[in-house]
Amino acid sequence: MTGRKMRVTVGPITVAVLLVAGCATPPRSPAPQPQVNLSGFSAAFKQGYADGCEQAHTPAPRKDGRRFQRDSDYAAGWNDGYSICRRRSR
């Protein structure tokens, strides 16, 4: 291939790769660990608390809606985390 043909072929491929990469959503980062003592609570409660607290600080959704409806520990933790962290951020 000559230099000109190579540029014509590589250009559209590069653009296509960049477009596809730009549409990818980054993986959801884990919620930061809350600054409260949650020892003695279930893992589901702790995760709910962390997600609720994160939701109180950012407009990005942090509630696992399906889990919130089906897991009472997660829902209780989310509600507690959201309400406590919301009061602290005011």
Phi, psi and omega per residue, in radians:
M1 nan 2.568 3.083
T2 -1.534 2.961 -3.135
G3 -1.027 -0.718 -3.104
R4 -1.179 -0.769 3.138
K5 -1.121 -0.642 -3.141
M6 -1.112 -0.762 -3.136
R7 -1.130 -0.682 -3.130
V8 -1.149 -0.644 -3.128
T9 -1.344 -0.775 -3.077
V10 -1.248 -0.616 -3.099
G11 -0.989 -0.982 3.140
P12 -1.108 -0.600 3.117
I13 -1.150 -0.763 3.122
T14 -1.082 -0.764 3.128
V15 -1.086 -0.764 -3.134
A16 -1.095 -0.754 3.130
V17 -1.108 -0.751 3.139
L18 -1.144 -0.670 3.103
L19 -1.119 -0.776 3.138
V20 -1.147 -0.740 3.137
A21 -1.137 -0.595 3.134
G22 -1.225 -0.401 3.141
C23 -1.488 -0.245 -3.113
A24 -1.244 2.419 3.088
T25 -1.620 2.446 3.139
P26 -1.212 2.654 3.124
P27 -1.130 2.598 -3.134
R28 -1.188 2.141 -3.140
S29 -1.315 2.588 3.131
P30 -1.152 2.567 3.139
A31 -1.170 2.514 3.112
P32 -1.147 2.622 3.135
Q33 -1.236 2.287 -3.127
P34 -1.170 2.691 -3.121
Q35 -1.611 0.765 3.099
V36 -2.325 2.792 3.138
N37 -1.464 1.915 3.132
L38 -1.933 0.321 3.122
S39 -1.125 2.484 -3.110
G40 1.649 -0.206 3.108
F41 -1.663 2.726 -3.141
S42 -1.204 2.827 3.090
A43 -1.075 -0.637 3.133
A44 -1.131 -0.731 3.114
F45 -1.102 -0.790 -3.128
K46 -1.058 -0.749 3.129
Q47 -1.166 -0.709 3.087
G48 -1.089 -0.734 3.119
Y49 -1.068 -0.821 -3.136
A50 -1.083 -0.748 3.136
D51 -1.156 -0.739 3.125
G52 -1.133 -0.709 3.118
C53 -1.129 -0.749 3.107
E54 -1.085 -0.700 3.125
Q55 -1.088 -0.584 -3.134
A56 -1.190 -0.409 -3.083
H57 -1.764 -0.187 -3.046
T58 -2.537 2.609 3.106
P59 -1.313 -0.208 -3.136
A60 -1.211 2.308 -3.109
P61 -1.135 2.313 3.122
R62 -2.178 0.192 -3.125
K63 -1.692 2.256 3.012
D64 -1.496 1.622 -3.015
G65 -0.963 -0.733 -3.136
R66 -1.142 -0.801 3.140
R67 -1.172 -0.637 3.127
F68 -1.018 -0.694 -3.131
Q69 -1.344 -0.514 -3.021
R70 -1.784 -0.320 -3.050
D71 -2.095 1.832 -3.059
S72 -1.148 -0.553 3.090
D73 -1.150 -0.786 3.113
Y74 -1.070 -0.786 -3.116
A75 -1.104 -0.760 3.124
A76 -1.112 -0.744 3.114
G77 -1.120 -0.738 3.139
W78 -1.089 -0.820 3.139
N79 -1.080 -0.762 3.117
D80 -1.122 -0.831 -3.124
G81 -1.064 -0.756 -3.126
Y82 -1.121 -0.851 -3.063
S83 -1.199 -0.700 -3.128
I84 -1.203 -0.834 -3.104
C85 -1.208 -0.530 3.103
R86 -1.152 -0.748 3.111
R87 -1.130 -0.670 -3.124
R88 -1.191 -0.517 -3.062
S89 -1.468 -0.084 -3.127
R90 -1.445 nan nan
